[in-house]
Amino acid sequence: MRGLVNFCDYFVICSGNTDRHVKAIADYIDEELAKLGQKARYRQGLNKADWIVLDNGDVVTHIFQKKLREFYNLEYLWQEAKPVKWE
């Protein structure tokens, strides 16, 4: 993302099936970052949990319910960014 935006190096975009699933993914990310001594600078969407954004500085994570991910299609919006494969 660096070069396209000035606020992060990476977007992580993922999906959950339900609001509980999306929230569980966000909670897991928070827990794992805490183990590394890190904390999200900004969190948005935790109450409704249809689209949660976690801003950890260099990495911004978007966790969507599947239909909302298809609707907003961030991959298309940021298509100029170089994709990084993750397994």
PyMOL Python script that loads the backbone (N, CA, C, O; Angstrom):
from pymol import cmd

cmd.read_pdbstr("""\
ATOM      1  N   MET A   1       0.814  -1.194   0.000  1.00  0.00           N
ATOM      2  CA  MET A   1       0.000   0.000   0.000  1.00  0.00           C
ATOM      3  C   MET A   1       0.859   1.260   0.000  1.00  0.00           C
ATOM      4  O   MET A   1       0.441   2.304  -0.500  1.00  0.00           O
ATOM      5  N   ARG A   2       2.074   1.154   0.570  1.00  0.00           N
ATOM      6  CA  ARG A   2       2.939   2.336   0.592  1.00  0.00           C
ATOM      7  C   ARG A   2       3.196   2.767  -0.833  1.00  0.00           C
ATOM      8  O   ARG A   2       3.450   1.928  -1.697  1.00  0.00           O
ATOM      9  N   GLY A   3       3.135   4.019  -1.084  1.00  0.00           N
ATOM     10  CA  GLY A   3       3.219   4.546  -2.429  1.00  0.00           C
ATOM     11  C   GLY A   3       1.850   4.934  -2.963  1.00  0.00           C
ATOM     12  O   GLY A   3       1.726   5.861  -3.763  1.00  0.00           O
ATOM     13  N   LEU A   4       0.826   4.223  -2.518  1.00  0.00           N
ATOM     14  CA  LEU A   4      -0.548   4.577  -2.866  1.00  0.00           C
ATOM     15  C   LEU A   4      -1.206   5.389  -1.753  1.00  0.00           C
ATOM     16  O   LEU A   4      -2.000   6.295  -2.006  1.00  0.00           O
ATOM     17  N   VAL A   5      -0.854   5.042  -0.520  1.00  0.00           N
ATOM     18  CA  VAL A   5      -1.388   5.749   0.650  1.00  0.00           C
ATOM     19  C   VAL A   5      -0.233   6.082   1.581  1.00  0.00           C
ATOM     20  O   VAL A   5       0.839   5.486   1.476  1.00  0.00           O
ATOM     21  N   ASN A   6      -0.437   7.014   2.477  1.00  0.00           N
ATOM     22  CA  ASN A   6       0.635   7.391   3.397  1.00  0.00           C
ATOM     23  C   ASN A   6       0.385   6.926   4.828  1.00  0.00           C
ATOM     24  O   ASN A   6       1.066   7.375   5.749  1.00  0.00           O
ATOM     25  N   PHE A   7      -0.580   6.034   5.025  1.00  0.00           N
ATOM     26  CA  PHE A   7      -0.926   5.648   6.391  1.00  0.00           C
ATOM     27  C   PHE A   7      -0.647   4.196   6.735  1.00  0.00           C
ATOM     28  O   PHE A   7      -0.785   3.811   7.896  1.00  0.00           O
ATOM     29  N   CYS A   8      -0.257   3.372   5.758  1.00  0.00           N
ATOM     30  CA  CYS A   8       0.069   1.983   6.084  1.00  0.00           C
ATOM     31  C   CYS A   8       0.882   1.356   4.956  1.00  0.00           C
ATOM     32  O   CYS A   8       0.952   1.888   3.848  1.00  0.00           O
ATOM     33  N   ASP A   9       1.493   0.217   5.262  1.00  0.00           N
ATOM     34  CA  ASP A   9       2.237  -0.539   4.262  1.00  0.00           C
ATOM     35  C   ASP A   9       1.390  -1.665   3.669  1.00  0.00           C
ATOM     36  O   ASP A   9       1.561  -2.031   2.506  1.00  0.00           O
ATOM     37  N   TYR A  10       0.477  -2.211   4.472  1.00  0.00           N
ATOM     38  CA  TYR A  10      -0.314  -3.362   4.044  1.00  0.00           C
ATOM     39  C   TYR A  10      -1.766  -3.227   4.474  1.00  0.00           C
ATOM     40  O   TYR A  10      -2.076  -2.661   5.523  1.00  0.00           O
ATOM     41  N   PHE A  11      -2.648  -3.761   3.635  1.00  0.00           N
ATOM     42  CA  PHE A  11      -4.038  -4.047   3.995  1.00  0.00           C
ATOM     43  C   PHE A  11      -4.132  -5.561   4.082  1.00  0.00           C
ATOM     44  O   PHE A  11      -3.623  -6.269   3.213  1.00  0.00           O
ATOM     45  N   VAL A  12      -4.772  -6.053   5.112  1.00  0.00           N
ATOM     46  CA  VAL A  12      -5.166  -7.455   5.180  1.00  0.00           C
ATOM     47  C   VAL A  12      -6.676  -7.448   5.053  1.00  0.00           C
ATOM     48  O   VAL A  12      -7.363  -6.755   5.803  1.00  0.00           O
ATOM     49  N   ILE A  13      -7.195  -8.213   4.110  1.00  0.00           N
ATOM     50  CA  ILE A  13      -8.629  -8.264   3.871  1.00  0.00           C
ATOM     51  C   ILE A  13      -9.064  -9.716   4.013  1.00  0.00           C
ATOM     52  O   ILE A  13      -8.560 -10.598   3.317  1.00  0.00           O
ATOM     53  N   CYS A  14     -10.009  -9.956   4.929  1.00  0.00           N
ATOM     54  CA  CYS A  14     -10.488 -11.317   5.136  1.00  0.00           C
ATOM     55  C   CYS A  14     -11.979 -11.289   5.453  1.00  0.00           C
ATOM     56  O   CYS A  14     -12.566 -10.223   5.639  1.00  0.00           O
ATOM     57  N   SER A  15     -12.580 -12.469   5.512  1.00  0.00           N
ATOM     58  CA  SER A  15     -14.023 -12.581   5.700  1.00  0.00           C
ATOM     59  C   SER A  15     -14.365 -13.600   6.766  1.00  0.00           C
ATOM     60  O   SER A  15     -13.619 -14.545   7.024  1.00  0.00           O
ATOM     61  N   GLY A  16     -15.525 -13.375   7.382  1.00  0.00           N
ATOM     62  CA  GLY A  16     -16.141 -14.335   8.283  1.00  0.00           C
ATOM     63  C   GLY A  16     -17.558 -14.594   7.815  1.00  0.00           C
ATOM     64  O   GLY A  16     -18.097 -13.843   7.003  1.00  0.00           O
ATOM     65  N   ASN A  17     -18.160 -15.653   8.324  1.00  0.00           N
ATOM     66  CA  ASN A  17     -19.499 -16.033   7.883  1.00  0.00           C
ATOM     67  C   ASN A  17     -20.614 -15.282   8.598  1.00  0.00           C
ATOM     68  O   ASN A  17     -21.663 -15.025   8.009  1.00  0.00           O
ATOM     69  N   THR A  18     -20.399 -14.928   9.861  1.00  0.00           N
ATOM     70  CA  THR A  18     -21.422 -14.281  10.677  1.00  0.00           C
ATOM     71  C   THR A  18     -20.778 -13.168  11.491  1.00  0.00           C
ATOM     72  O   THR A  18     -19.555 -13.025  11.494  1.00  0.00           O
ATOM     73  N   ASP A  19     -21.602 -12.373  12.186  1.00  0.00           N
ATOM     74  CA  ASP A  19     -21.050 -11.335  13.047  1.00  0.00           C
ATOM     75  C   ASP A  19     -20.171 -11.935  14.140  1.00  0.00           C
ATOM     76  O   ASP A  19     -19.130 -11.370  14.475  1.00  0.00           O
ATOM     77  N   ARG A  20     -20.573 -13.060  14.692  1.00  0.00           N
ATOM     78  CA  ARG A  20     -19.754 -13.717  15.726  1.00  0.00           C
ATOM     79  C   ARG A  20     -18.416 -14.187  15.167  1.00  0.00           C
ATOM     80  O   ARG A  20     -17.384 -14.075  15.829  1.00  0.00           O
ATOM     81  N   HIS A  21     -18.440 -14.705  13.966  1.00  0.00           N
ATOM     82  CA  HIS A  21     -17.212 -15.170  13.331  1.00  0.00           C
ATOM     83  C   HIS A  21     -16.262 -13.995  13.070  1.00  0.00           C
ATOM     84  O   HIS A  21     -15.067 -14.082  13.351  1.00  0.00           O
ATOM     85  N   VAL A  22     -16.802 -12.897  12.531  1.00  0.00           N
ATOM     86  CA  VAL A  22     -15.998 -11.699  12.265  1.00  0.00           C
ATOM     87  C   VAL A  22     -15.391 -11.180  13.564  1.00  0.00           C
ATOM     88  O   VAL A  22     -14.212 -10.831  13.605  1.00  0.00           O
ATOM     89  N   LYS A  23     -16.196 -11.129  14.622  1.00  0.00           N
ATOM     90  CA  LYS A  23     -15.712 -10.656  15.932  1.00  0.00           C
ATOM     91  C   LYS A  23     -14.633 -11.595  16.473  1.00  0.00           C
ATOM     92  O   LYS A  23     -13.636 -11.139  17.034  1.00  0.00           O
ATOM     93  N   ALA A  24     -14.830 -12.892  16.306  1.00  0.00           N
ATOM     94  CA  ALA A  24     -13.842 -13.873  16.788  1.00  0.00           C
ATOM     95  C   ALA A  24     -12.503 -13.701  16.062  1.00  0.00           C
ATOM     96  O   ALA A  24     -11.445 -13.819  16.680  1.00  0.00           O
ATOM     97  N   ILE A  25     -12.544 -13.427  14.774  1.00  0.00           N
ATOM     98  CA  ILE A  25     -11.312 -13.193  14.019  1.00  0.00           C
ATOM     99  C   ILE A  25     -10.600 -11.960  14.561  1.00  0.00           C
ATOM    100  O   ILE A  25      -9.388 -11.981  14.773  1.00  0.00           O
ATOM    101  N   ALA A  26     -11.359 -10.879  14.786  1.00  0.00           N
ATOM    102  CA  ALA A  26     -10.769  -9.644  15.333  1.00  0.00           C
ATOM    103  C   ALA A  26     -10.185  -9.884  16.718  1.00  0.00           C
ATOM    104  O   ALA A  26      -9.086  -9.417  17.019  1.00  0.00           O
ATOM    105  N   ASP A  27     -10.911 -10.609  17.562  1.00  0.00           N
ATOM    106  CA  ASP A  27     -10.410 -10.908  18.907  1.00  0.00           C
ATOM    107  C   ASP A  27      -9.120 -11.719  18.844  1.00  0.00           C
ATOM    108  O   ASP A  27      -8.187 -11.463  19.605  1.00  0.00           O
ATOM    109  N   TYR A  28      -9.066 -12.686  17.948  1.00  0.00           N
ATOM    110  CA  TYR A  28      -7.867 -13.508  17.802  1.00  0.00           C
ATOM    111  C   TYR A  28      -6.668 -12.664  17.371  1.00  0.00           C
ATOM    112  O   TYR A  28      -5.568 -12.819  17.899  1.00  0.00           O
ATOM    113  N   ILE A  29      -6.890 -11.782  16.419  1.00  0.00           N
ATOM    114  CA  ILE A  29      -5.808 -10.894  15.966  1.00  0.00           C
ATOM    115  C   ILE A  29      -5.322 -10.047  17.130  1.00  0.00           C
ATOM    116  O   ILE A  29      -4.116  -9.908  17.334  1.00  0.00           O
ATOM    117  N   ASP A  30      -6.255  -9.477  17.900  1.00  0.00           N
ATOM    118  CA  ASP A  30      -5.884  -8.678  19.075  1.00  0.00           C
ATOM    119  C   ASP A  30      -5.075  -9.493  20.079  1.00  0.00           C
ATOM    120  O   ASP A  30      -4.074  -9.014  20.612  1.00  0.00           O
ATOM    121  N   GLU A  31      -5.513 -10.725  20.335  1.00  0.00           N
ATOM    122  CA  GLU A  31      -4.815 -11.593  21.297  1.00  0.00           C
ATOM    123  C   GLU A  31      -3.398 -11.911  20.836  1.00  0.00           C
ATOM    124  O   GLU A  31      -2.458 -11.856  21.629  1.00  0.00           O
ATOM    125  N   GLU A  32      -3.247 -12.236  19.585  1.00  0.00           N
ATOM    126  CA  GLU A  32      -1.926 -12.582  19.058  1.00  0.00           C
ATOM    127  C   GLU A  32      -1.002 -11.370  19.036  1.00  0.00           C
ATOM    128  O   GLU A  32       0.189 -11.499  19.318  1.00  0.00           O
ATOM    129  N   LEU A  33      -1.531 -10.201  18.708  1.00  0.00           N
ATOM    130  CA  LEU A  33      -0.717  -8.985  18.740  1.00  0.00           C
ATOM    131  C   LEU A  33      -0.306  -8.645  20.172  1.00  0.00           C
ATOM    132  O   LEU A  33       0.809  -8.177  20.402  1.00  0.00           O
ATOM    133  N   ALA A  34      -1.194  -8.876  21.128  1.00  0.00           N
ATOM    134  CA  ALA A  34      -0.868  -8.624  22.537  1.00  0.00           C
ATOM    135  C   ALA A  34       0.301  -9.494  22.982  1.00  0.00           C
ATOM    136  O   ALA A  34       1.136  -9.055  23.773  1.00  0.00           O
ATOM    137  N   LYS A  35       0.364 -10.721  22.482  1.00  0.00           N
ATOM    138  CA  LYS A  35       1.489 -11.606  22.808  1.00  0.00           C
ATOM    139  C   LYS A  35       2.810 -11.031  22.308  1.00  0.00           C
ATOM    140  O   LYS A  35       3.874 -11.323  22.854  1.00  0.00           O
ATOM    141  N   LEU A  36       2.728 -10.210  21.260  1.00  0.00           N
ATOM    142  CA  LEU A  36       3.919  -9.567  20.698  1.00  0.00           C
ATOM    143  C   LEU A  36       4.154  -8.182  21.286  1.00  0.00           C
ATOM    144  O   LEU A  36       5.060  -7.461  20.870  1.00  0.00           O
ATOM    145  N   GLY A  37       3.315  -7.819  22.269  1.00  0.00           N
ATOM    146  CA  GLY A  37       3.448  -6.514  22.906  1.00  0.00           C
ATOM    147  C   GLY A  37       2.884  -5.376  22.074  1.00  0.00           C
ATOM    148  O   GLY A  37       3.266  -4.222  22.263  1.00  0.00           O
ATOM    149  N   GLN A  38       1.985  -5.687  21.163  1.00  0.00           N
ATOM    150  CA  GLN A  38       1.397  -4.672  20.296  1.00  0.00           C
ATOM    151  C   GLN A  38      -0.096  -4.562  20.560  1.00  0.00           C
ATOM    152  O   GLN A  38      -0.727  -5.489  21.067  1.00  0.00           O
ATOM    153  N   LYS A  39      -0.642  -3.411  20.206  1.00  0.00           N
ATOM    154  CA  LYS A  39      -2.058  -3.161  20.383  1.00  0.00           C
ATOM    155  C   LYS A  39      -2.551  -2.334  19.207  1.00  0.00           C
ATOM    156  O   LYS A  39      -1.839  -1.464  18.707  1.00  0.00           O
ATOM    157  N   ALA A  40      -3.772  -2.609  18.769  1.00  0.00           N
ATOM    158  CA  ALA A  40      -4.348  -1.839  17.669  1.00  0.00           C
ATOM    159  C   ALA A  40      -4.460  -0.376  18.086  1.00  0.00           C
ATOM    160  O   ALA A  40      -4.928  -0.068  19.182  1.00  0.00           O
ATOM    161  N   ARG A  41      -4.028   0.519  17.205  1.00  0.00           N
ATOM    162  CA  ARG A  41      -4.142   1.960  17.459  1.00  0.00           C
ATOM    163  C   ARG A  41      -5.591   2.418  17.351  1.00  0.00           C
ATOM    164  O   ARG A  41      -6.022   3.349  18.032  1.00  0.00           O
ATOM    165  N   TYR A  42      -6.324   1.746  16.484  1.00  0.00           N
ATOM    166  CA  TYR A  42      -7.691   2.153  16.191  1.00  0.00           C
ATOM    167  C   TYR A  42      -8.509   0.910  15.879  1.00  0.00           C
ATOM    168  O   TYR A  42      -8.048   0.013  15.173  1.00  0.00           O
ATOM    169  N   ARG A  43      -9.718   0.865  16.407  1.00  0.00           N
ATOM    170  CA  ARG A  43     -10.653  -0.229  16.128  1.00  0.00           C
ATOM    171  C   ARG A  43     -12.002   0.375  15.797  1.00  0.00           C
ATOM    172  O   ARG A  43     -12.460   1.302  16.463  1.00  0.00           O
ATOM    173  N   GLN A  44     -12.626  -0.149  14.779  1.00  0.00           N
ATOM    174  CA  GLN A  44     -13.948   0.345  14.390  1.00  0.00           C
ATOM    175  C   GLN A  44     -14.817  -0.839  13.979  1.00  0.00           C
ATOM    176  O   GLN A  44     -14.343  -1.762  13.316  1.00  0.00           O
ATOM    177  N   GLY A  45     -16.082  -0.809  14.372  1.00  0.00           N
ATOM    178  CA  GLY A  45     -17.039  -1.805  13.923  1.00  0.00           C
ATOM    179  C   GLY A  45     -17.228  -2.992  14.834  1.00  0.00           C
ATOM    180  O   GLY A  45     -17.898  -3.951  14.450  1.00  0.00           O
ATOM    181  N   LEU A  46     -16.662  -2.966  16.031  1.00  0.00           N
ATOM    182  CA  LEU A  46     -16.750  -4.124  16.917  1.00  0.00           C
ATOM    183  C   LEU A  46     -18.181  -4.411  17.382  1.00  0.00           C
ATOM    184  O   LEU A  46     -18.527  -5.572  17.597  1.00  0.00           O
ATOM    185  N   ASN A  47     -19.006  -3.397  17.539  1.00  0.00           N
ATOM    186  CA  ASN A  47     -20.373  -3.616  18.027  1.00  0.00           C
ATOM    187  C   ASN A  47     -21.245  -4.343  17.011  1.00  0.00           C
ATOM    188  O   ASN A  47     -21.906  -5.324  17.350  1.00  0.00           O
ATOM    189  N   LYS A  48     -21.251  -3.879  15.793  1.00  0.00           N
ATOM    190  CA  LYS A  48     -22.097  -4.496  14.763  1.00  0.00           C
ATOM    191  C   LYS A  48     -21.426  -5.717  14.145  1.00  0.00           C
ATOM    192  O   LYS A  48     -22.096  -6.687  13.788  1.00  0.00           O
ATOM    193  N   ALA A  49     -20.120  -5.667  14.024  1.00  0.00           N
ATOM    194  CA  ALA A  49     -19.287  -6.783  13.544  1.00  0.00           C
ATOM    195  C   ALA A  49     -19.673  -7.276  12.145  1.00  0.00           C
ATOM    196  O   ALA A  49     -19.614  -8.475  11.871  1.00  0.00           O
ATOM    197  N   ASP A  50     -20.069  -6.352  11.260  1.00  0.00           N
ATOM    198  CA  ASP A  50     -20.243  -6.752   9.869  1.00  0.00           C
ATOM    199  C   ASP A  50     -19.017  -6.344   9.045  1.00  0.00           C
ATOM    200  O   ASP A  50     -18.729  -6.928   8.001  1.00  0.00           O
ATOM    201  N   TRP A  51     -18.300  -5.318   9.544  1.00  0.00           N
ATOM    202  CA  TRP A  51     -17.023  -4.896   8.959  1.00  0.00           C
ATOM    203  C   TRP A  51     -16.208  -4.286  10.096  1.00  0.00           C
ATOM    204  O   TRP A  51     -16.535  -3.211  10.599  1.00  0.00           O
ATOM    205  N   ILE A  52     -15.167  -4.970  10.486  1.00  0.00           N
ATOM    206  CA  ILE A  52     -14.284  -4.494  11.556  1.00  0.00           C
ATOM    207  C   ILE A  52     -12.972  -4.054  10.932  1.00  0.00           C
ATOM    208  O   ILE A  52     -12.412  -4.746  10.082  1.00  0.00           O
ATOM    209  N   VAL A  53     -12.490  -2.898  11.360  1.00  0.00           N
ATOM    210  CA  VAL A  53     -11.196  -2.387  10.916  1.00  0.00           C
ATOM    211  C   VAL A  53     -10.287  -2.305  12.136  1.00  0.00           C
ATOM    212  O   VAL A  53     -10.647  -1.708  13.151  1.00  0.00           O
ATOM    213  N   LEU A  54      -9.108  -2.907  12.028  1.00  0.00           N
ATOM    214  CA  LEU A  54      -8.073  -2.830  13.056  1.00  0.00           C
ATOM    215  C   LEU A  54      -6.869  -2.135  12.437  1.00  0.00           C
ATOM    216  O   LEU A  54      -6.307  -2.613  11.452  1.00  0.00           O
ATOM    217  N   ASP A  55      -6.480  -1.021  13.007  1.00  0.00           N
ATOM    218  CA  ASP A  55      -5.326  -0.270  12.505  1.00  0.00           C
ATOM    219  C   ASP A  55      -4.163  -0.489  13.453  1.00  0.00           C
ATOM    220  O   ASP A  55      -4.190  -0.042  14.600  1.00  0.00           O
ATOM    221  N   ASN A  56      -3.150  -1.174  12.973  1.00  0.00           N
ATOM    222  CA  ASN A  56      -1.967  -1.442  13.771  1.00  0.00           C
ATOM    223  C   ASN A  56      -0.763  -0.657  13.275  1.00  0.00           C
ATOM    224  O   ASN A  56       0.380  -1.074  13.460  1.00  0.00           O
ATOM    225  N   GLY A  57      -1.021   0.464  12.652  1.00  0.00           N
ATOM    226  CA  GLY A  57       0.077   1.289  12.158  1.00  0.00           C
ATOM    227  C   GLY A  57       0.436   0.926  10.740  1.00  0.00           C
ATOM    228  O   GLY A  57      -0.163   1.442   9.796  1.00  0.00           O
ATOM    229  N   ASP A  58       1.405   0.044  10.571  1.00  0.00           N
ATOM    230  CA  ASP A  58       1.844  -0.351   9.237  1.00  0.00           C
ATOM    231  C   ASP A  58       0.868  -1.299   8.542  1.00  0.00           C
ATOM    232  O   ASP A  58       0.888  -1.432   7.318  1.00  0.00           O
ATOM    233  N   VAL A  59       0.012  -1.956   9.331  1.00  0.00           N
ATOM    234  CA  VAL A  59      -0.942  -2.924   8.784  1.00  0.00           C
ATOM    235  C   VAL A  59      -2.352  -2.534   9.210  1.00  0.00           C
ATOM    236  O   VAL A  59      -2.621  -2.338  10.396  1.00  0.00           O
ATOM    237  N   VAL A  60      -3.245  -2.425   8.236  1.00  0.00           N
ATOM    238  CA  VAL A  60      -4.659  -2.180   8.506  1.00  0.00           C
ATOM    239  C   VAL A  60      -5.420  -3.429   8.081  1.00  0.00           C
ATOM    240  O   VAL A  60      -5.337  -3.852   6.928  1.00  0.00           O
ATOM    241  N   THR A  61      -6.161  -4.016   9.017  1.00  0.00           N
ATOM    242  CA  THR A  61      -6.887  -5.246   8.753  1.00  0.00           C
ATOM    243  C   THR A  61      -8.372  -4.953   8.609  1.00  0.00           C
ATOM    244  O   THR A  61      -8.971  -4.293   9.459  1.00  0.00           O
ATOM    245  N   HIS A  62      -8.956  -5.446   7.531  1.00  0.00           N
ATOM    246  CA  HIS A  62     -10.389  -5.330   7.275  1.00  0.00           C
ATOM    247  C   HIS A  62     -10.980  -6.725   7.385  1.00  0.00           C
ATOM    248  O   HIS A  62     -10.581  -7.631   6.653  1.00  0.00           O
ATOM    249  N   ILE A  63     -11.933  -6.904   8.300  1.00  0.00           N
ATOM    250  CA  ILE A  63     -12.583  -8.193   8.481  1.00  0.00           C
ATOM    251  C   ILE A  63     -14.063  -7.992   8.165  1.00  0.00           C
ATOM    252  O   ILE A  63     -14.761  -7.269   8.876  1.00  0.00           O
ATOM    253  N   PHE A  64     -14.531  -8.622   7.115  1.00  0.00           N
ATOM    254  CA  PHE A  64     -15.890  -8.439   6.615  1.00  0.00           C
ATOM    255  C   PHE A  64     -16.744  -9.677   6.812  1.00  0.00           C
ATOM    256  O   PHE A  64     -16.231 -10.793   6.883  1.00  0.00           O
ATOM    257  N   GLN A  65     -18.057  -9.472   6.900  1.00  0.00           N
ATOM    258  CA  GLN A  65     -18.971 -10.554   6.591  1.00  0.00           C
ATOM    259  C   GLN A  65     -18.941 -10.678   5.068  1.00  0.00           C
ATOM    260  O   GLN A  65     -18.792  -9.677   4.366  1.00  0.00           O
ATOM    261  N   LYS A  66     -19.081 -11.878   4.567  1.00  0.00           N
ATOM    262  CA  LYS A  66     -18.837 -12.151   3.148  1.00  0.00           C
ATOM    263  C   LYS A  66     -19.624 -11.249   2.195  1.00  0.00           C
ATOM    264  O   LYS A  66     -19.056 -10.746   1.225  1.00  0.00           O
ATOM    265  N   LYS A  67     -20.910 -11.035   2.447  1.00  0.00           N
ATOM    266  CA  LYS A  67     -21.715 -10.227   1.520  1.00  0.00           C
ATOM    267  C   LYS A  67     -21.245  -8.776   1.498  1.00  0.00           C
ATOM    268  O   LYS A  67     -21.262  -8.132   0.449  1.00  0.00           O
ATOM    269  N   LEU A  68     -20.824  -8.262   2.654  1.00  0.00           N
ATOM    270  CA  LEU A  68     -20.327  -6.884   2.692  1.00  0.00           C
ATOM    271  C   LEU A  68     -18.983  -6.775   1.982  1.00  0.00           C
ATOM    272  O   LEU A  68     -18.700  -5.769   1.332  1.00  0.00           O
ATOM    273  N   ARG A  69     -18.157  -7.810   2.106  1.00  0.00           N
ATOM    274  CA  ARG A  69     -16.871  -7.800   1.392  1.00  0.00           C
ATOM    275  C   ARG A  69     -17.107  -7.748  -0.114  1.00  0.00           C
ATOM    276  O   ARG A  69     -16.430  -7.007  -0.827  1.00  0.00           O
ATOM    277  N   GLU A  70     -18.065  -8.534  -0.596  1.00  0.00           N
ATOM    278  CA  GLU A  70     -18.392  -8.509  -2.017  1.00  0.00           C
ATOM    279  C   GLU A  70     -18.932  -7.142  -2.435  1.00  0.00           C
ATOM    280  O   GLU A  70     -18.602  -6.649  -3.513  1.00  0.00           O
ATOM    281  N   PHE A  71     -19.755  -6.533  -1.593  1.00  0.00           N
ATOM    282  CA  PHE A  71     -20.361  -5.245  -1.912  1.00  0.00           C
ATOM    283  C   PHE A  71     -19.313  -4.136  -2.013  1.00  0.00           C
ATOM    284  O   PHE A  71     -19.302  -3.382  -2.986  1.00  0.00           O
ATOM    285  N   TYR A  72     -18.428  -4.033  -1.006  1.00  0.00           N
ATOM    286  CA  TYR A  72     -17.440  -2.953  -0.989  1.00  0.00           C
ATOM    287  C   TYR A  72     -16.234  -3.239  -1.872  1.00  0.00           C
ATOM    288  O   TYR A  72     -15.593  -2.309  -2.361  1.00  0.00           O
ATOM    289  N   ASN A  73     -15.918  -4.505  -2.081  1.00  0.00           N
ATOM    290  CA  ASN A  73     -14.885  -4.927  -3.038  1.00  0.00           C
ATOM    291  C   ASN A  73     -13.598  -4.104  -2.938  1.00  0.00           C
ATOM    292  O   ASN A  73     -13.160  -3.497  -3.915  1.00  0.00           O
ATOM    293  N   LEU A  74     -13.008  -4.092  -1.757  1.00  0.00           N
ATOM    294  CA  LEU A  74     -11.775  -3.327  -1.548  1.00  0.00           C
ATOM    295  C   LEU A  74     -10.643  -3.784  -2.461  1.00  0.00           C
ATOM    296  O   LEU A  74      -9.782  -2.989  -2.839  1.00  0.00           O
ATOM    297  N   GLU A  75     -10.648  -5.054  -2.811  1.00  0.00           N
ATOM    298  CA  GLU A  75      -9.609  -5.547  -3.717  1.00  0.00           C
ATOM    299  C   GLU A  75      -9.652  -4.795  -5.048  1.00  0.00           C
ATOM    300  O   GLU A  75      -8.610  -4.491  -5.629  1.00  0.00           O
ATOM    301  N   TYR A  76     -10.851  -4.501  -5.521  1.00  0.00           N
ATOM    302  CA  TYR A  76     -10.971  -3.739  -6.759  1.00  0.00           C
ATOM    303  C   TYR A  76     -10.614  -2.272  -6.538  1.00  0.00           C
ATOM    304  O   TYR A  76      -9.906  -1.664  -7.341  1.00  0.00           O
ATOM    305  N   LEU A  77     -11.110  -1.717  -5.443  1.00  0.00           N
ATOM    306  CA  LEU A  77     -10.852  -0.310  -5.139  1.00  0.00           C
ATOM    307  C   LEU A  77      -9.355  -0.020  -5.056  1.00  0.00           C
ATOM    308  O   LEU A  77      -8.897   1.032  -5.502  1.00  0.00           O
ATOM    309  N   TRP A  78      -8.598  -0.949  -4.488  1.00  0.00           N
ATOM    310  CA  TRP A  78      -7.149  -0.780  -4.316  1.00  0.00           C
ATOM    311  C   TRP A  78      -6.376  -1.681  -5.270  1.00  0.00           C
ATOM    312  O   TRP A  78      -5.310  -2.181  -4.910  1.00  0.00           O
ATOM    313  N   GLN A  79      -6.882  -1.895  -6.462  1.00  0.00           N
ATOM    314  CA  GLN A  79      -6.271  -2.817  -7.412  1.00  0.00           C
ATOM    315  C   GLN A  79      -4.873  -2.404  -7.851  1.00  0.00           C
ATOM    316  O   GLN A  79      -4.119  -3.237  -8.355  1.00  0.00           O
ATOM    317  N   GLU A  80      -4.515  -1.152  -7.672  1.00  0.00           N
ATOM    318  CA  GLU A  80      -3.173  -0.703  -8.045  1.00  0.00           C
ATOM    319  C   GLU A  80      -2.107  -1.173  -7.051  1.00  0.00           C
ATOM    320  O   GLU A  80      -0.913  -1.147  -7.351  1.00  0.00           O
ATOM    321  N   ALA A  81      -2.549  -1.601  -5.869  1.00  0.00           N
ATOM    322  CA  ALA A  81      -1.605  -2.113  -4.867  1.00  0.00           C
ATOM    323  C   ALA A  81      -1.114  -3.494  -5.292  1.00  0.00           C
ATOM    324  O   ALA A  81      -1.854  -4.275  -5.892  1.00  0.00           O
ATOM    325  N   LYS A  82       0.120  -3.773  -4.977  1.00  0.00           N
ATOM    326  CA  LYS A  82       0.708  -5.073  -5.308  1.00  0.00           C
ATOM    327  C   LYS A  82       0.183  -6.114  -4.317  1.00  0.00           C
ATOM    328  O   LYS A  82       0.385  -5.960  -3.113  1.00  0.00           O
ATOM    329  N   PRO A  83      -0.485  -7.168  -4.794  1.00  0.00           N
ATOM    330  CA  PRO A  83      -0.982  -8.200  -3.865  1.00  0.00           C
ATOM    331  C   PRO A  83       0.176  -9.040  -3.312  1.00  0.00           C
ATOM    332  O   PRO A  83       1.165  -9.302  -3.997  1.00  0.00           O
ATOM    333  N   VAL A  84       0.021  -9.444  -2.074  1.00  0.00           N
ATOM    334  CA  VAL A  84       0.983 -10.317  -1.417  1.00  0.00           C
ATOM    335  C   VAL A  84       0.258 -11.606  -1.064  1.00  0.00           C
ATOM    336  O   VAL A  84      -0.712 -11.577  -0.308  1.00  0.00           O
ATOM    337  N   LYS A  85       0.701 -12.716  -1.587  1.00  0.00           N
ATOM    338  CA  LYS A  85       0.065 -14.000  -1.308  1.00  0.00           C
ATOM    339  C   LYS A  85       0.413 -14.447   0.108  1.00  0.00           C
ATOM    340  O   LYS A  85       1.541 -14.271   0.570  1.00  0.00           O
ATOM    341  N   TRP A  86      -0.560 -15.018   0.777  1.00  0.00           N
ATOM    342  CA  TRP A  86      -0.379 -15.484   2.163  1.00  0.00           C
ATOM    343  C   TRP A  86      -0.974 -16.883   2.254  1.00  0.00           C
ATOM    344  O   TRP A  86      -2.087 -17.126   1.787  1.00  0.00           O
ATOM    345  N   GLU A  87      -0.239 -17.782   2.846  1.00  0.00           N
ATOM    346  CA  GLU A  87      -0.752 -19.139   3.033  1.00  0.00           C
ATOM    347  C   GLU A  87      -0.837 -19.467   4.496  1.00  0.00           C
ATOM    348  O   GLU A  87      -1.248 -20.569   4.858  1.00  0.00           O
TER     349      GLU A  87
END
""", "prot")
cmd.dss("prot")
cmd.show_as("cartoon", "prot")
cmd.util.cbc("prot")
cmd.orient("prot")
